[in-house]
């Protein structure tokens, strides 16, 4: 559907959201995740391993799309030539990021890794009523509440992001070709063996959060993640809807515009401070 004139003039885009019943405020957010290495403590099997990351908004179920990644190859040793190496890549059909593949042979083995992936997503802004006011319901922030959001007993929060970190394994006899299609080889050879789900709440205090991923007792290892997140804008999101009448379009055209990114961030921080107190 076409954005109402007032929203177009404000430089906003209206996108589809599966759970909303009307236009709602969303915070455009960028997330950067650094994979700082891998240590085998007591993995069940030898073989070739890979770590995959998929990020999903907790409430709206929208995938966080990886749009760029980088490997610090200058400070790393050259990749092995024994057929165990695949470069970092993405799986477009599942919005997953895959780290470089690596071979593990013994306990306490450490793998050097310095890979950064960046993701983008739109996080729904929600107004949560204070418990002191006798109300605990939370709901997406609609257009009618934009001007009063964060005031009184209402607190602004962003929906959390779920980071699904999976460990995948391929047989030791697998031969990989680093110059061929990495995504195709990942799907063909690697099988998931362990998963750990992390819950990221934005804004992050200090802008960064550290997660020491260890998976489970059968796949005990250490895979440190450093996560950076920042709100970079705001927009209105709404679901697809049937063709509207001229009166409905006129009503939508006078809807209040969402707050500026700086104002949104300041109110989010204010709400977080209020919750901590």
HUURNOR-V53567 format. One record per backbone hydrogen bond with DSSP energy under -0.5 kcal/mol. CO is the residue of the C=O (numbers start at 0). NH is the residue of the N-H. E is the energy in kcal/mol with one decimal. If there is no record, write none. Layout:
# HUURNOR-V53567
CO,NH,E + CO,NH,E
This chain:
# HUURNOR-V53567
3,6,-0.5 + 3,7,-2.2 + 4,8,-2.5 + 5,9,-1.1 + 6,11,-2.3 + 7,10,-1.6 + 12,14,-0.6 + 12,235,-0.6 + 14,237,-3.3 + 16,19,-0.6 + 22,142,-0.9 + 23,236,-2.8 + 24,124,-2.5 + 25,27,-0.6 + 25,234,-2.3 + 26,122,-2.6 + 27,231,-3.0 + 27,232,-1.1 + 28,120,-2.1 + 29,229,-2.1 + 30,118,-3.3 + 31,227,-3.2 + 32,34,-0.5 + 32,116,-2.2 + 33,35,-0.7 + 33,225,-2.0 + 34,114,-1.5 + 37,110,-3.5 + 38,40,-0.7 + 38,221,-2.2 + 39,107,-2.5 + 41,219,-1.1 + 46,103,-3.0 + 47,169,-2.7 + 48,101,-2.2 + 49,167,-3.0 + 50,98,-2.8 + 51,165,-2.8 + 52,96,-2.5 + 53,163,-3.1 + 54,63,-2.8 + 55,161,-3.3 + 56,60,-1.4 + 61,56,-2.8 + 62,64,-0.6 + 64,119,-1.9 + 67,117,-2.9 + 69,115,-2.6 + 70,72,-1.9 + 72,75,-0.8 + 82,175,-3.1 + 85,100,-1.7 + 88,97,-3.2 + 89,91,-0.7 + 90,93,-0.9 + 90,94,-1.2 + 90,95,-1.5 + 95,90,-2.6 + 96,52,-2.6 + 97,88,-1.8 + 101,48,-3.5 + 103,46,-2.0 + 105,108,-1.2 + 108,39,-3.0 + 110,37,-1.8 + 113,71,-2.5 + 114,34,-3.2 + 115,69,-2.6 + 116,32,-2.8 + 117,66,-2.2 + 117,67,-1.1 + 118,30,-2.6 + 119,64,-2.0 + 120,28,-3.0 + 120,122,-0.5 + 122,26,-3.2 + 123,158,-2.0 + 124,140,-2.5 + 125,127,-0.6 + 125,156,-2.3 + 126,138,-1.1 + 127,154,-2.2 + 129,132,-0.8 + 129,134,-1.4 + 130,133,-1.9 + 136,128,-1.6 + 138,126,-1.8 + 139,141,-0.7 + 140,24,-2.0 + 141,144,-1.1 + 142,145,-1.5 + 144,147,-0.5 + 144,148,-0.7 + 145,148,-0.8 + 147,150,-1.8 + 150,153,-2.0 + 152,129,-1.5 + 154,127,-3.0 + 156,125,-3.3 + 159,57,-2.7 + 160,162,-0.6 + 160,199,-3.4 + 161,55,-2.2 + 161,163,-0.7 + 162,164,-0.8 + 162,197,-2.8 + 163,53,-2.0 + 163,165,-0.6 + 164,195,-2.5 + 165,51,-2.7 + 165,167,-0.5 + 166,192,-3.0 + 166,193,-1.4 + 167,49,-1.7 + 168,190,-2.3 + 169,47,-2.3 + 170,173,-1.7 + 173,175,-0.5 + 175,177,-0.6 + 176,179,-1.3 + 179,181,-0.7 + 180,184,-1.7 + 181,185,-2.3 + 182,186,-2.1 + 183,187,-1.5 + 184,188,-2.3 + 185,189,-1.8 + 190,168,-2.7 + 193,166,-2.7 + 195,164,-2.8 + 197,162,-3.1 + 197,199,-0.6 + 198,200,-0.5 + 199,160,-2.9 + 199,201,-0.5 + 201,157,-0.6 + 203,206,-2.7 + 204,207,-0.8 + 206,228,-1.5 + 208,226,-3.3 + 210,212,-1.2 + 210,224,-2.5 + 212,222,-2.9 + 213,220,-1.3 + 215,218,-0.7 + 216,219,-0.5 + 217,43,-1.0 + 218,220,-0.6 + 219,40,-1.2 + 219,41,-3.1 + 221,38,-2.1 + 222,212,-1.4 + 223,35,-2.1 + 224,210,-2.8 + 224,226,-0.5 + 225,33,-2.9 + 226,208,-2.5 + 227,31,-2.8 + 229,29,-2.4 + 229,231,-0.5 + 232,27,-1.4 + 234,25,-2.8 + 235,14,-0.8 + 236,23,-2.6 + 244,248,-2.0 + 245,249,-2.0 + 246,250,-2.1 + 247,251,-2.2 + 248,252,-1.8 + 249,253,-0.6 + 250,253,-0.9 + 251,254,-1.6 + 259,263,-2.8 + 260,264,-2.7 + 261,265,-2.2 + 262,266,-2.1 + 263,267,-2.2 + 264,268,-2.5 + 265,269,-2.0 + 266,270,-2.5 + 267,271,-2.3 + 268,272,-2.3 + 269,273,-2.0 + 270,274,-2.2 + 271,275,-2.1 + 272,276,-1.9
